Amino acid sequence: MRLRVKLENGHRLTLPPEVVEMLALQEGDTLVLTLEEGRVVLQSQRQVTRAIQSKYARPEFSGMVEELIAERRAEAERE
């Protein structure tokens, strides 16, 4: 999908209703803007959070949280 938007006064963009609907955005939602190879990628904070959660839910990361907590406790005991 390719849509045109105009940079308004004060450097503001208005998202077309189709984009708001597709991303299930609501007024006040936080969006994350990423620059990738000269392109602008706009995602909802929910999308970014879900992507991070799914990345670290993989088997190779299991036990990392417990390991990190154990390391922090050991450091606290040494202090």
Buried (B, 14 or more C-beta within 10 A) or exposed (E): EEEEEEEEEEEEEEBEEEBBEEBEBEEEEEEEEEEEEEEEEEBBEBBBEEEEEEEEEEEEEEEEEEEEEEEEEEEEEEE
